[in-house]
Amino acid sequence: MTLRAGIVGCGGISRSHATAYANLEGVTLAALCDINPAALNTRADEYGVPNRYTDYEEMFRKETLDVVSVCTHAPLHAPVAIAAAKAGLNVLSEKPLSIDLQTADQMIAACKESGVRLAVSHQYRFTPIFRHAKEWIESGRLGELRCIREVGKGREAGFELMEMGVHYFDEMDFFMEGIEWIHAQITYQGHEVGAEDIMHSSALCKTDRRDNGMVAGDTMMVHLGGKHGASGLIELYRRESTQGWMMGPHILGDSGQLMIKPNPQTGIDEMWHCPFDVSFAAHTPQWERVTLAKEAFLIDGKPWPDRHSIWSVRDMVNAIRDNQQPELGGANALTSLECVSAVYESHFTGARAYLPLRDRRHPLVKRLADHPKTKDG
Ligand SMILES: NC(=O)c1ccc[n+]([C@@H]2O[C@H](COP(=O)([O-])OP(=O)(O)OC[C@H]3O[C@@H](n4cnc5c(N)ncnc54)[C@H](O)[C@@H]3O)[C@@H](O)[C@H]2O)c1
């Protein structure tokens, strides 16, 4: 049976989803939707999609689809996903799942009620290099896992948390098999973030158009506790040059380290190994590149060597075919967003925030409501 896929939101990331559906065997990209006719027609022409809509409710009503990718900005993920669920469609939402846990819970409830799947598209964990690194950790090749470190690309931390931070939480959740708590410190223009520093993402980050709801802080240090005792460290701060190759985990065990970073020239991930637990510029045994056989990167006979969305799209497509849950479905869909809320909760309480959070309200919106005189962006 050929699965029929649709996409809502025809901007940047939609190309990656469209390429995935167009290349996976047994899937057809049947319909696209965008409120902007120019964006809609550009993407639809590129992939030869005849069925075009400017209203997603109409697309869900008129088309017989099996799965829809939600590729709009974050505040629209929940309304689009809930409408898709009510129409009986499986939903693959771009990250972040939503802008707060309340609306994310509503997405999950709507999908559960309709008996459809909901997953969030953190594609990194599905790539062969990340799977290979996990095998190394599990086999004890790095000794006992101690720490995983990540840095942001250089946008203001409150914004970056919703863009790259959620990916990093998902990586850490994958490698550590669960995140238990978060402890975070946030500053803005050199002072500790208070309720008066809460603002809309467009006010905080002027260099990126994406809407990430209410955010706070230009600098963050996030420390998290993994299920088996390892730590995660995420540093997000504004820097002049923003470079894609800065992203990627540095994994430290007590007898070795792995680094997965995109090559600055090609943007394609490389995995490097050092057989020692710490590194010093001049005194450490050499880092060596770990390469995988070319066959590891093939999907339906074609190579996908980078962090392409096809890896998470394929997981959803396989789940539908095999009548299973996608790996990032169910409660797993929530983890990375739980971590975002926990960052703010921890900063404002000065204590560890344990997952899952009991208070499902947006931790910043809640604090703004308590301080009505502070700015709202
Ligand atoms: N997984 C990844 O690696 C990755 C990478 C980039 C972006 N993203 C995520 O994808 C999402 C979209 O980002 P982007 O860079 O593609 O944004 P974008 O601004 O390029 O595209 C968003 C599109 O949504 C359309 N849109 C707005 N309202 C709509 C509505 N009511 N119905 C239909 N379409 C509507 C806009 O017209 C626009 O074309 C964000 O949540 C972002 O964080 C994920």
The ligand as a Gaussian input file, in Angstrom:
#p B3LYP/6-31G(d) Opt

LIG

0 1
 N       14.703000      19.472000      12.580000
 C       15.519000      20.412000      12.136000
 O       16.728000      20.213000      12.013000
 C       14.957000      21.754000      11.779000
 C       15.684000      22.637000      10.967000
 C       15.096000      23.861000      10.628000
 C       13.834000      24.220000      11.144000
 N       13.188000      23.355000      11.972000
 C       11.884000      23.695000      12.570000
 O       10.895000      23.726000      11.538000
 C        9.905000      24.717000      11.825000
 C        9.787000      25.641000      10.614000
 O       11.021000      26.307000      10.411000
 P       11.409000      26.919000       8.983000
 O       12.814000      27.373000       9.089000
 O       11.043000      25.973000       7.888000
 O       10.435000      28.200000       8.940000
 P       10.039000      29.068000       7.666000
 O        9.688000      30.428000       8.168000
 O       11.059000      28.940000       6.596000
 O        8.696000      28.347000       7.136000
 C        7.473000      28.359000       7.824000
 C        6.352000      28.338000       6.786000
 O        5.101000      28.160000       7.458000
 C        4.138000      28.908000       6.727000
 N        2.916000      29.132000       7.514000
 C        2.695000      30.061000       8.477000
 N        1.426000      29.955000       8.938000
 C        0.849000      28.929000       8.270000
 C       -0.445000      28.329000       8.310000
 N       -1.416000      28.768000       9.110000
 N       -0.702000      27.296000       7.459000
 C        0.259000      26.846000       6.610000
 N        1.501000      27.374000       6.537000
 C        1.792000      28.401000       7.357000
 C        4.887000      30.196000       6.383000
 O        4.227000      30.930000       5.337000
 C        6.254000      29.643000       5.981000
 O        6.338000      29.376000       4.592000
 C       10.343000      25.407000      13.110000
 O        9.650000      24.856000      14.196000
 C       11.836000      25.097000      13.202000
 O       12.341000      25.067000      14.520000
 C       13.710000      22.132000      12.273000

